[in-house]
Every structure is written in C-alpha cells, then in structure tokens.
C-alpha cells in the first residue's frame, strides 16, 4: 500500500518532470522554428498547415528522444530541493531505508517508462511518418539515400532484378534485368533498355526488351524480342528511395516485417533497422537507471546544492548520449551486434547505478 510519503514524492516527481518537458519542448520548438522559418516562407506554407502537419508531430518526436534526459534532470532537481530542506535526512532518521525510499521513485519512473515504451513502438513512429514526409516535401527535398546505380534486388524468393541506373524524378530504370528461378535453375531472363513506371498496381512498361526462356533439362532456350511490353512487376519506385529516417517512420510490428523483407530482397545492411528496434525498448529502460542515479546523487546534502547537482546531472546525461551514439555507430559499421551496441550504455550506467546505491547515505 502506498503511504502518504510515497504519494508526496510521486506527485513531486511527475509535476517536476512534466514542467521540465514543457520548458525544454518550448525551447526546442523555438530553435527548430528559427532554423526552418525561411523554408516555410519560401514554400508559402500557412500557419495551420505547419502546426498540424509538422509541429504537433515534432513535439512527440523530440520528447521521444529526450525523455530519459528529462527524467534525470527532474529527479535531480526535486530531490536536491528535498535534500536542501532536510526532508531526505528526516526520512532516513525516521527509520526509512534507502531502498524503501526508492519505491516511489521507481513507481513514478515506471509510469513514465511505460508511456515512453508504448510511444516508442507505436505512437511516435506514426507521428514521425507525417512529420518526415512534410520535411522531405518542403524542407529537405533531395536528401534520400536510395541506391540509383547498380541496384540488385530480390522482388520475391524466386525473382531478382538488376538496374544499372535509376532516375527518381522520372521513375525510369535503364539497363533493366529480370531473372526468374526454379530452385537453383534460371528459367526466364528478361532484359530491357528501359523500364518506365506507369502507375499502380505495379505497372511497368519495358522498352526494347528481350525474353529468354530456358529449358535446362534440354539445355536449350528461346528468344523473343519486341519493342514494348506492358507488364506487372513486384516493384515500386519507393523501393529505390531510402531516407536516413525511414527507420523512425514505421511502427514496430511493421518494422519487423520490413526488416525481414529487406533481408529477403538482399537490399544493403539491415543493422540500422535492427538497432532502431532494440533502441525503442532500451530507451524506456534507461528511465529506470537514470532515476536511480539521479536519486542517489541528489539525495545527499552538499555545499554546492542544487546548482552542483544539476551540473552533475547534465554532465551524466551528456556522457550517456555520447556513449549511446558511439556504441550505435560501432554496431552499425563494425562487427558489434545491434543488441550489444544499443544496450551497452544501459549496462554500464546500470553498473554505475548499483555502485551509487551501495554508497548512498543510509
């Protein structure tokens, strides 16, 4: 059963947290607006469109990134004030153990982490999709990372295509090759000088094409050449377009299917998508760790008071962010597994949290 003291601490925790969220979110919006206002004016975008299509979703995006840091700052802020007012010392002198004091902190942190977990996996990716589509359309128009030369891609388990050059603006593929297999045997080989996208459903027009049909049992093949062919291919222009933020725009259930589809198609490195999947769970877990660290650091009354504790909290947050980005970069480009790359900062900071708990004032 929760005691009055537990409710008191939980209220302070949540009130401080949402106040910090409000302040830093407002700062983030002002900074972001100052950077993009010229693009908004150049594109003649109205206030209603910018707010509804971009900034409402931006609020979810920025909070999804920074809630662990906001949690750390909040815990240090209100706990330092309690320590300065001798409230923490009074609780310990009254017989409350440090572990018992952790209970309301972990309950409030758990509530925040639960919201963050659901948001990371479902809500935020849906908001990101609308926000990044807005950015790609009006702000960063030519920043996709899709392959446009020497593209090899499986469009089904038994079908593979090759494109020497792809032109995104015209949805046009040059030097197009389409191979169909049965087992390990090539059955149909189609090549065309051009493949032009004609619209849904998967409608393409092949120009100056040649079809070779193989009968491997008889070691023979026949050739058919014509000028144009309208056909359906399991291929979309969007398959040639990839943005760095594509991984942020897909809810977790669909992202898992997306990763499996990318593997089957043999398209590049799927590590960045696997890292994103692990990150969506690791970040909410971080909230528990920084809650414990912030409590252990700020519960001790020191001469520097609130200012020193906040400075220490910001420094710890900066170290965590640097370590997180560093380990993810290594996992993306080197042999470190995605799971280890994402969870390594939590492992190290979890160890630090345990040390701080044992060394905390009793």
C-alpha positions, 0 to 999 in steps of 0.5 A: 500500500502506498503511504502518504510519503510515497504519494508526496514524492510521486506527485513531486516527481511527475509535476517536476518532470512534466514542467521540465518537458514543457520548458525544454519542448518550448525551447526546442520548438523555438530553435527548430522554428528559427532554423526552418522559418525561411523554408516555410516562407519560401514554400508559402506554407500557412500557419495551420498547415505547419502546426498540424502537419509538422509541429504537433508531430515534432513535439512527440518526436523530440520528447521521444528522444529526450525523455530519459534526459528529462527524467534525470534532470527532474529527479535531480532537481526535486530531490536536491530541493528535498535534500536542501530542506532536510526532508531526505535526512528526516526520512532516513532518521525516521527509520526509512531505508534507502531502498524503501525510499526508492519505491516511489521513485521507481513507481513514478519512473515506471509510469513514465517508462511505460508511456515512453515504451508504448510511444516508442513502438507505436505512437511516435513512429506514426507521428514521425511518418507525417512529420518526415514526409512534410520535411522531405516535401518542403524542407529537405527535398533531395536528401534520400539515400536510395541506391540509383546505380547498380541496384540488385534486388530480390522482388520475391524468393524466386525473382531478382532484378538488376538496374544499372541506373535509376532516375527518381524524378522520372521513375525510369530504370535503364539497363533493366534485368529480370531473372526468374528461378526454379530452385537453383535453375534460371528459367526466364531472363528478361532484359530491357533498355528501359523500364518506365513506371506507369502507375499502380498496381505495379505497372511497368512498361519495358522498352526494347526488351528481350525474353529468354526462356530456358529449358535446362533439362534440354539445355536449350532456350528461346528468344523473343524480342519486341519493342514494348511490353506492358507488364506487372512487376513486384516493384515500386519506385519507393523501393529505390528511395531510402531516407536516413529516417525511414527507420523512425517512420514505421511502427514496430510490428511493421518494422519487423516485417520490413526488416525481414523483407529487406533481408529477403530482397538482399537490399544493403545492411539491415543493422540500422533497422535492427538497432532502431528496434532494440533502441525503442525498448532500451530507451524506456529502460534507461528511465529506470537507471537514470532515476536511480542515479539521479536519486542517489546523487541528489539525495545527499546534502552538499555545499554546492546544492542544487546548482552542483547537482544539476551540473552533475546531472547534465554532465551524466546525461551528456556522457550517456548520449555520447556513449549511446551514439558511439556504441550505435555507430560501432554496431552499425559499421563494425562487427558489434551486434545491434543488441550489444551496441544499443544496450551497452550504455544501459549496462554500464550506467546500470553498473554505475547505478548499483555502485551509487546505491551501495554508497548512498547515505543510509 
